[in-house]
Amino acid sequence: MADMEITTDLEKKPSVIVGMNLKAAEPGFEYVSTKTYTHSVGLSCAFRQWRAQSHCRFVHGYALKVHFEFTGVELDARNWLVDFGGLKPLKAMLEANLDHKVLVAEDDPNLDFFKEAAALDIMDVVIVPSTGCETTARMIFESTVQWLKDAGYGDRITLSSVQVAEHDGNSAMYRRTK
């Protein structure tokens, strides 16, 4: 660890740590910031897993929770890894694709029905490569990586994982393995 001086004589002055460069992590360490959009945010999304033999083959929905984990070894000029206030466009992206939407797989044998329901303004349908928590986490992950690049974060921040939870008992994660 970097040289530092810790002063604890409170009669003279408050405790102070000086002499540390906190912007760059020590070798072998990294900064981690997380952002969670809880179930109460209201990302009310419905799915249909047409391949399931269970009740999951029916259209059903959840108020999703989405949890992001960002890592990096260098903080910005404000000593932040991620500007939480700057994530509003990320939240808007989630809302645009998940909030009050019906996700339907592009290979669903009843896709035409869902397209017709969308045309009749009965459902707000989003056609995706596949449905399920795992693939939803991956789609969010990949969209977020692109958003980070477009937002100018460059290589300073790595998106380590995205976790999508249907409720407190069921979730799936897509993450880097290094």
C-alpha positions in Angstrom: 0.0 0.0 0.0 1.1 3.6 -0.6 2.9 5.5 2.2 0.4 7.2 4.3 0.2 9.0 7.6 -2.8 8.6 9.9 -3.2 11.2 12.6 -5.5 10.2 15.4 -4.6 12.8 18.1 -8.1 14.4 18.1 -7.0 17.1 20.5 -4.7 18.5 17.9 -6.8 17.9 14.7 -9.3 15.4 13.3 -8.1 12.1 11.9 -6.6 12.6 8.5 -5.1 10.2 5.9 -2.6 11.9 3.7 -0.1 10.8 1.0 -2.2 8.3 -0.8 -3.1 8.4 -4.5 -6.6 7.0 -4.4 -7.4 7.6 -8.1 -5.5 4.5 -9.2 -6.1 1.1 -7.6 -3.2 -0.8 -6.2 -1.9 -3.7 -8.3 -4.2 -6.6 -7.9 -7.1 -4.5 -6.8 -10.0 -2.8 -8.6 -12.8 -0.4 -7.9 -16.4 -1.8 -8.1 -19.5 0.2 -8.4 -23.0 -1.2 -8.7 -26.3 0.1 -9.8 -29.6 -1.6 -9.1 -33.0 -0.8 -10.5 -35.3 -2.6 -8.1 -38.6 -4.2 -8.6 -40.2 -1.0 -7.4 -38.9 0.9 -10.4 -41.6 -0.8 -12.3 -40.0 -2.5 -15.3 -43.1 -4.5 -15.8 -42.3 -7.0 -18.5 -44.1 -10.1 -19.8 -42.6 -13.1 -21.4 -43.6 -16.2 -23.2 -41.3 -19.2 -23.2 -43.0 -21.2 -25.9 -40.5 -24.1 -25.6 -41.4 -24.8 -21.9 -43.6 -27.8 -21.0 -44.6 -26.0 -17.8 -46.9 -23.0 -17.1 -44.0 -20.8 -18.4 -45.3 -21.4 -21.9 -48.1 -19.0 -21.1 -47.6 -15.2 -21.2 -46.6 -14.1 -17.7 -44.9 -11.1 -16.3 -42.8 -9.6 -13.6 -41.6 -6.3 -12.3 -38.0 -7.0 -13.1 -35.0 -6.0 -11.0 -31.8 -5.3 -13.0 -28.4 -5.1 -11.2 -25.2 -3.9 -12.9 -21.6 -4.3 -11.7 -18.9 -2.0 -13.1 -15.2 -2.4 -12.5 -12.1 -0.4 -13.2 -8.7 0.5 -11.8 -8.9 4.2 -12.3 -11.3 6.8 -11.0 -12.3 9.9 -12.9 -11.5 13.5 -12.0 -14.4 13.5 -9.4 -13.0 10.3 -7.8 -15.8 8.2 -9.2 -15.7 5.0 -11.2 -19.3 5.6 -12.5 -21.4 8.7 -12.4 -24.6 7.3 -11.0 -26.5 10.4 -12.0 -25.1 9.9 -15.5 -26.8 6.5 -15.8 -30.2 8.1 -16.6 -29.9 7.2 -20.3 -29.3 3.6 -19.2 -32.4 3.6 -17.2 -34.3 5.1 -20.1 -33.0 2.3 -22.3 -34.3 -0.3 -19.9 -37.7 1.4 -19.7 -37.9 1.7 -23.5 -37.3 -2.0 -24.0 -38.8 -3.6 -20.9 -41.4 -1.4 -19.2 -44.9 -2.5 -20.1 -43.6 -4.7 -22.9 -44.2 -8.2 -24.0 -41.0 -9.9 -25.0 -41.5 -12.6 -27.7 -38.8 -14.8 -29.2 -38.3 -14.3 -32.9 -38.8 -18.0 -33.5 -42.1 -18.2 -31.5 -44.5 -20.3 -33.7 -47.2 -17.8 -32.8 -45.2 -14.7 -33.6 -47.8 -13.5 -36.1 -50.4 -13.4 -33.4 -48.2 -11.2 -31.3 -47.5 -8.9 -34.2 -51.2 -8.6 -34.9 -51.9 -7.8 -31.2 -49.2 -5.1 -31.5 -50.8 -3.7 -34.7 -54.2 -3.6 -32.9 -52.5 -1.7 -30.0 -53.3 -4.5 -27.5 -49.7 -5.3 -26.6 -46.4 -3.4 -26.8 -44.3 -6.2 -28.3 -40.6 -6.4 -28.4 -39.2 -9.2 -30.6 -36.0 -10.6 -29.2 -33.7 -13.5 -30.2 -35.0 -15.5 -27.3 -36.8 -15.1 -24.0 -35.8 -16.0 -20.4 -33.9 -14.3 -17.6 -30.5 -15.5 -18.9 -30.9 -14.1 -22.4 -32.5 -11.0 -21.1 -29.5 -10.4 -18.9 -27.2 -11.0 -21.9 -29.2 -8.6 -24.1 -29.0 -5.9 -21.4 -25.3 -6.6 -20.9 -24.5 -6.2 -24.6 -26.6 -3.1 -25.0 -24.9 -1.6 -21.9 -21.4 -2.3 -23.2 -22.3 -0.4 -26.3 -23.9 2.4 -24.3 -20.7 2.8 -22.2 -18.7 3.2 -25.4 -21.1 5.7 -26.9 -21.2 7.6 -23.6 -17.5 8.1 -23.6 -16.4 5.8 -20.8 -13.9 4.2 -23.1 -11.7 1.5 -21.6 -11.7 3.0 -18.1 -14.8 1.0 -17.0 -15.7 -2.6 -17.6 -19.2 -3.9 -17.3 -18.6 -7.1 -15.2 -22.1 -8.4 -14.9 -25.8 -7.9 -15.4 -28.3 -9.7 -13.2 -32.0 -9.9 -14.0 -34.4 -10.9 -11.3 -38.0 -11.9 -11.9 -38.6 -11.8 -8.1 -36.6 -12.4 -5.0 -36.3 -16.1 -5.6 -35.4 -16.2 -9.3 -32.6 -14.4 -11.1 -30.0 -15.0 -13.8 -26.7 -13.3 -14.5 -24.6 -12.7 -17.5 -21.0 -11.9 -16.6 -17.4 -11.7 -17.8 -15.1 -14.5 -16.7 -12.1 -12.3 -17.3 
